[in-house]
Amino acid sequence: MIVTLIVAAEAAFWVLLGLGLATRYLLRWRRTSTVVLVGLPVTDLVLFLLTLFDLRGGATASWTHALAASYLGFSVGYGPSVVRWADVRFLHRFAGGPKPPPTPKYGAARSRHEWQVCRRTLVSAAITITLITVLKVGTDAPGTEVFDQWYWKLGIAAVINTIVAVSYTLWPKQPPADEQQDRP
């Protein structure tokens, strides 16, 4: 059942994102689009609550329950940046907006970008770990030891992201010599 709910939540995420952007730029209903876009984390919250009820109802815990919790963690940590990313591309493609700026490749700008990604990952991991702990402690479901591996995986992701951000800060990537010559 949880896998079906995860698939439904994933589909709902993209449908709501598309509807939110379409109402904003094609219909020019900004308030309506904001309400629709607020539905993105609400969908993931509902998925988490259904997961909690499933475990409290006697289901055996599995990796899919932890995955359902990670959707809400991702939605809070990365959701705003995903919406901004889609927003500028939708604006450019369908509403005549400017071309989205590329991700910075070099120097301090790239370092700032990596720290933003790192912050999102840390927030996402912290929320997901908290939610998985709620599932583990807040239910008497059998098999919750399967959640322990998620602590490790999320910790590893956070550490790797932090190492990447630190490395771009300490050793910023420089543009190739031919690109430096082209700059004014």
N, C-alpha and C positions, 0 to 999 in steps of 0.2 A: 504494500500500500504506500509506503513512504517513497519508493522510487517513482510511482505514479504522481504523487504530490510534488516531488522535486521537478519532474518533467513539466507538470502543469505550471509550477511557479516560474520556471525558466521561460516557458512560452509566454506567460502573463507579463514577465519583465519586459520582453522585447515588444510585445503588443502595446503595453502601456507606454513604453518609451516612444514608439512610433506614433501612437495616438497623441501623446503629449506634444511632440514636436510638430505634428501635422496641425493640431489645433492652434498652436502658437504661430506658425508661419504661413500656413495655407489659409486658415480661417481667421487668423489674427485675433483669437480669443485668448489673450494672455492669462487671465485669471483662471479660465477653464483648464488651460494647459498646466498651470501650476498645481491645480487640484489633481489632475490626472497623474502628474509626475510624483506627487506625494504618495501615490499608490504604489510606487516601486518598493520602498522599504516596508510599507504596510503589508504587501504581498509576502515578503520574506518573514515578517513578524508572524503572520497567520501560519505560514509553513512551520515555523519554530513551535508555535503553540500547539498545532496539530501533532507535531512530533512528540512534544511533552505529553500530550493526552494519550498518544499511542503507547508510550512507555508506561505511563501510569495505568493504562488499561491492561497491562500484562504482557505486552510484546517483549520479545527478547531483543536486547540492544544489538545493533549492528553498525557497521561503518556508514550505512545510509542515514542513520539518525544523526551522526556527527556531521555528515555532509549537509544535511538540512540545516543544522545550526550554523555551519560555515556560510550559508547563503546570507543570513542576516548579518554576520560579521563582515562579509564582503560588501554588502549593501551599505553599511554604515561607513566602512573604511574607504571603499573605492567608489561608491555610488555617485557622489557629487562630481567626481572627476570623469566618470563614465558619461554622465549626463552632459557635462560641459563639452567633452570630446564629441559626442554625437550631435550636440546642439550646433557647434560651429560648422560641422560637416553638412548637416541638414540645411542650415542657413545658406551655405555656399551652393549646395547642389540644387535646392528647390526654391530659394527665396532671393537669389541674386546677391548674397552676401560675399564678403571678401574670402579669398582662399585661406584656409586655416594655416597658421604658421607651423613650420616643421618643428619637431622635437629638437632642442639644441644638441649639437654634436660636440662642442668643444668648450674648454675653459670653465669659468665660474658659472656660466649659464647652465652648462651640463651638470655641474656639481649641485646647483640648486634643484634642478630637475630630479636628480637621483635622491636627494634628501626628501623631496616631496613624495616620491614613490616609496621611500623607506618609511616615512611617517604613516602613509596610508597602510602599508603592510603591517606596521606595528599596531596601529589601531584595529585593523581587521583581525589580526592574530589575537590581540588581547580580548576583544569582544567574543571571538569564537571560543577561545579557551574558557572564558567566563560562562558562556552558554552551554558548552559541553560539560562543565563542572555542575551547572544547574541540572542538566539531564542526568548526570551521574549521581549526585547527592540528593536531588529532589524527587527521585523515583526509586522504587525498590525493584527495578527491572533487572532480570538476570542478564549477565553478559556485558555489564558496563565496563569491564576491563578492556574491551575492544577500543574504548575511547582513549586509553593511555597512549596508544601510538600516535593519536592526533596531537597530543601535547608536544611530542618530539617533532613531528612533521612541521607544525606551526612554529616551533622554536627554531628549527633549522632554517625555515624560510625567512624568519625575522633576522637571524644572524647573518645569513647570506646577503640579504638586502642591505643590512647595515655595513657589512664589509665592502660591498660595491660602492655605497655612498661615501664611505671613508676613503676608499681608494681614489675616487674621482676628486675628492677634496685635496688629498695629499699629492696626487700625481695627475693633475688635470690633463686631459687629452688635448693636444695641440693640433691645429689644422695643418694639413700637408703644406709643404713649402710653396707649391704653386697656388694654393688658395690664399696664403698669406700675402703673396705678391699682388693678387687681384684686389685686395682690400685698399680703400683709400687711406 
